[in-house]
Amino acid sequence: MRFFLALSAALTLSLSGCGDGRRAETKRTQPQAASQQPTHGDTVVEGSIGDATTLIPMLASDSASHSISGLIFNGLVKYDKDVRLTGDLAESWEVGQGGLQITFKLRRGVKWQDGSPFTARDVLFGFQTITDPKTPTAYAEDFRQVKKAEAIDDYTFRVTYEKPFAPALTSWGNLVVLPKHLLEGKDIAKSELGRNPVGTGPYRFREWISRDRVILEANPDYFEGRPYLDRYVIRVIPDLATMFLELKAGGLDLMGLTPIQYKRQTDDRFFQESYRKYRYLANAYTYLGYNLLEPKFRDKRVRQALSYAIDKEEIIKVVLLGLGVPATGPYKPGLWFYNPDVKKYPFDPAKAIALLKEAGWEDRDGDGILDKDGMPFEFTVVTNEGNPVRQRTAVVIQERLKKIGIRMKIRVIEWSAFINEFIDKKDFEATILGWTTGFEPDPYDIWHSSKTGKKELNFISFKNGEVDELLEKGRRTFDQEKRKEIYFRLQEILAEEQPYTFLYVPEALPIVHSRVYGIEPSPLGISYNFYRWYVPQGLQRYDRLALAP
Amino acid sequence: MASYLIRRILTLIPLFFGITLISFVVVHLAPGSPIDVLADLNPKMTAEAKQRLISYYGLDKPLHERYFQWLRRFVSLDFGVSFSPDRRPVIEKIRETLPITIIINALSLLLILLVAIPIGAYSASHPYSTFDKSLTLFVYVGFAIPTFWLALLALILFSVQLEWLPISGLKSLDYARLSLPGRMWDVTSHLILPVLLSAFGGLAGLSRYMRGSMLEVMRQEYITAARSKGLSEREVVYKHALRNALLPVVTVLGLSVPGLIGGSVIFEQIFAIPGMGRLFYSGVMSRDYPLVMGVLAIGAFLTLLGNLLADISYALVDPRIRRGGRG
């Protein structure tokens, strides 16, 4: 879970690729290619606003690095089309000792791209590296819960946990498997591997021109079969307008659109013939969070009233041009742990005014602003610079609250100062921010009362005994049905308490050149099966030679 | 002349280190730190893990200690290692990007000179004529139009509609397959719009300077003398007046180096050119201190060099300065 800075960030091709495939654009479905057999060849060129930083997954923190290294490296497990965990480098696994122990049976015959065999020792080495205090990684935490890790034999890897830890299994994705024979005894942060990676994945590294492009080519020995597309090129174009022009000129095959590009700029004949658009719910939500240390936000009725006073549909219509859905809690709709039946807050200003009156807020002095004990109802919302969607959301909310007599001010602050001076120090009244979410429901760090310290993520200081219990139970429970019950209840409480007004879940809006076939949208997004994409013979555009450096 | 030079260079050295000191302090005073991108609001990041990263990057040491550490390395021309996850030497990153930025800036500066000097000279010799007024209008339009907007319009016209020029980057995807002339044209065609547009924005300043300086010179007595000798107006203007009028322009040129480097950020961003401006910008955004300091040091060096060269050429063309130096 991480903040999302811009809706229009590059698509991620990694394990955590996002989306709800059922909402994929159906207006113009892909022509049935009965005669089109998947064939090898051609290249897909993707646009990215940022360059990769390193191609070792555990060291990277940006989406470009993860989307490229996600094609080069594999994990032990991955999500399948329906967001169920399935084997990747692991053939199967067993959870034993009441959830304390996981034993992975690894695939045999898998080779690193330099020809060396892949074994359990590589997994153990990766585990030792990610938990090594000298490795500058942001992902060590899940692996620190492991008491013991051992390579039983070449194809059996076993981990033992201190306490049962339900998110454990998902953590064995592609962050942690490293080629031991290339890294042993070296400082991983300064090793060649970050610029010249060797993995086990469908694509292998070919060339990286800094700040310009990265070129990958098909791995002919990939254990799930050679990918169809010969090459994958990611071009760095930092300006979104330029990137869009490059798409228009045919220089790109794949990019993420902004809502305005999706709605207004890609509907002419040229785009209809040359490209296909997709839309699916992103793994993220935006919220208005109340600092619960503020006296006026301590009253649940006030928070509920604000939620009634804000028209979420209007925000989605105005700010996202309709490309999103109202959020009802901390999860996106469509996943197994999403509870669709929680208390909702449809736009109802009359109810908002009534609730506020109940809580003692009324316009007694006739100045148009509600007051209580002589104090007018005023507060300031802080949000970060560089995110116009959030800023526009703030303006729409401001207008709605004004109509029921609440004066809301907006302050937009540069990111670092915003986090360090306002959020970390809890020096704010309310904030508009977003969380990115994943396919694992545990939001312990955001809602547990033990996480309300400075620089911790429960910065709104939400404390609720039952929520604490649920969160603790949730991460110790393996049975999916029981977990579902736990997180359903969590969502009910959050909906009732409204510590945030959950605003919306935006949509990811990728566009892909229409010569590319084999795309099957799923809740994971479109890029999870990239290695099965292909371009039929007659439609191929780049020949192999054309790109040879 | 030699002593003048030596004195100038000696004053530049403390100035340079003063610049690095101030830059270092300002860069570190800005809120945020290099670990933010990993650590900000990341649930997987414990306080302990954060502390480990802080000491990994040496951020737990006091500021003055870090500055002297940086300085010690710097005097032996070691720019340190970037804080970005690739952990590459800063000097390597600068070496990759600096030539591109210098080439684009040199070309656009050359273009500015070639156009601005004739415009300024002509305007001054025909002040307040219709031509002078329309040239003035033209250069001010160039100055006033937001360049990023004009750049996008130019891209839409020349690259999307007419398909004459490529849109972004420096080399096409099939660059490696092209013949040598093909490669040369490929790079040239990628450079045309960035160079033209950055020159367009810079025309106004220099041509106005030129015009002002020229008008000033035209009032001098030696111009009257030249005219009274019976020289043709052409000779008066382009031989006697122009040379003298160029003097202040030389100084302005030397001073325009930092502006050009700053302007590179925008152009490299729009045209996706892998130059030093973008390197610097991303370094600032991720608080990559060694990289930011490296680029600032190079920028300061180039600026001072620009000033020095301006001074030297000034001294070369103006004997009064040389003699003043001796006396």
HADDOCK unambig.tbl for C-alpha pairs under 7 A between the chains (distance, minus, plus):
assign (segid A and resid 1 and name CA) (segid B and resid 42 and name CA) 6.72 0.50 0.50
assign (segid A and resid 1 and name CA) (segid B and resid 43 and name CA) 6.75 0.50 0.50
assign (segid A and resid 2 and name CA) (segid B and resid 41 and name CA) 6.59 0.50 0.50
assign (segid A and resid 2 and name CA) (segid B and resid 42 and name CA) 5.58 0.50 0.50
assign (segid A and resid 3 and name CA) (segid B and resid 41 and name CA) 6.89 0.50 0.50
assign (segid A and resid 53 and name CA) (segid B and resid 84 and name CA) 6.72 0.50 0.50
assign (segid A and resid 53 and name CA) (segid B and resid 85 and name CA) 5.81 0.50 0.50
assign (segid A and resid 53 and name CA) (segid B and resid 86 and name CA) 5.53 0.50 0.50
assign (segid A and resid 54 and name CA) (segid B and resid 85 and name CA) 5.83 0.50 0.50
assign (segid A and resid 54 and name CA) (segid B and resid 86 and name CA) 4.94 0.50 0.50
assign (segid A and resid 59 and name CA) (segid B and resid 85 and name CA) 6.25 0.50 0.50
assign (segid A and resid 60 and name CA) (segid B and resid 85 and name CA) 6.43 0.50 0.50
assign (segid A and resid 61 and name CA) (segid B and resid 38 and name CA) 6.12 0.50 0.50
assign (segid A and resid 133 and name CA) (segid B and resid 52 and name CA) 6.90 0.50 0.50
assign (segid A and resid 136 and name CA) (segid B and resid 53 and name CA) 6.21 0.50 0.50
assign (segid A and resid 138 and name CA) (segid B and resid 38 and name CA) 5.82 0.50 0.50
assign (segid A and resid 138 and name CA) (segid B and resid 39 and name CA) 6.98 0.50 0.50
assign (segid A and resid 138 and name CA) (segid B and resid 44 and name CA) 6.69 0.50 0.50
assign (segid A and resid 138 and name CA) (segid B and resid 45 and name CA) 6.01 0.50 0.50
assign (segid A and resid 139 and name CA) (segid B and resid 44 and name CA) 6.03 0.50 0.50
assign (segid A and resid 141 and name CA) (segid B and resid 44 and name CA) 5.44 0.50 0.50
assign (segid A and resid 141 and name CA) (segid B and resid 45 and name CA) 6.70 0.50 0.50
assign (segid A and resid 189 and name CA) (segid B and resid 87 and name CA) 6.47 0.50 0.50
assign (segid A and resid 190 and name CA) (segid B and resid 87 and name CA) 5.78 0.50 0.50
assign (segid A and resid 194 and name CA) (segid B and resid 86 and name CA) 6.42 0.50 0.50
assign (segid A and resid 211 and name CA) (segid B and resid 274 and name CA) 5.16 0.50 0.50
assign (segid A and resid 212 and name CA) (segid B and resid 169 and name CA) 6.78 0.50 0.50
assign (segid A and resid 212 and name CA) (segid B and resid 274 and name CA) 5.94 0.50 0.50
assign (segid A and resid 236 and name CA) (segid B and resid 272 and name CA) 6.94 0.50 0.50
assign (segid A and resid 237 and name CA) (segid B and resid 272 and name CA) 4.94 0.50 0.50
assign (segid A and resid 238 and name CA) (segid B and resid 269 and name CA) 5.70 0.50 0.50
assign (segid A and resid 238 and name CA) (segid B and resid 272 and name CA) 6.13 0.50 0.50
assign (segid A and resid 239 and name CA) (segid B and resid 269 and name CA) 5.98 0.50 0.50
assign (segid A and resid 239 and name CA) (segid B and resid 270 and name CA) 5.42 0.50 0.50
assign (segid A and resid 242 and name CA) (segid B and resid 270 and name CA) 6.25 0.50 0.50
assign (segid A and resid 245 and name CA) (segid B and resid 160 and name CA) 6.95 0.50 0.50
assign (segid A and resid 246 and name CA) (segid B and resid 167 and name CA) 6.17 0.50 0.50
assign (segid A and resid 248 and name CA) (segid B and resid 160 and name CA) 6.91 0.50 0.50
assign (segid A and resid 249 and name CA) (segid B and resid 160 and name CA) 5.39 0.50 0.50
assign (segid A and resid 416 and name CA) (segid B and resid 31 and name CA) 5.70 0.50 0.50
assign (segid A and resid 416 and name CA) (segid B and resid 32 and name CA) 4.78 0.50 0.50
assign (segid A and resid 417 and name CA) (segid B and resid 31 and name CA) 5.39 0.50 0.50
assign (segid A and resid 417 and name CA) (segid B and resid 32 and name CA) 6.70 0.50 0.50
assign (segid A and resid 420 and name CA) (segid B and resid 32 and name CA) 6.87 0.50 0.50
assign (segid A and resid 445 and name CA) (segid B and resid 43 and name CA) 5.79 0.50 0.50
assign (segid A and resid 457 and name CA) (segid B and resid 41 and name CA) 6.00 0.50 0.50
assign (segid A and resid 546 and name CA) (segid B and resid 174 and name CA) 5.20 0.50 0.50
assign (segid A and resid 546 and name CA) (segid B and resid 177 and name CA) 6.24 0.50 0.50
assign (segid A and resid 547 and name CA) (segid B and resid 173 and name CA) 6.21 0.50 0.50
assign (segid A and resid 547 and name CA) (segid B and resid 174 and name CA) 5.12 0.50 0.50
assign (segid A and resid 547 and name CA) (segid B and resid 176 and name CA) 6.97 0.50 0.50
assign (segid A and resid 548 and name CA) (segid B and resid 176 and name CA) 6.45 0.50 0.50
assign (segid A and resid 549 and name CA) (segid B and resid 176 and name CA) 4.81 0.50 0.50
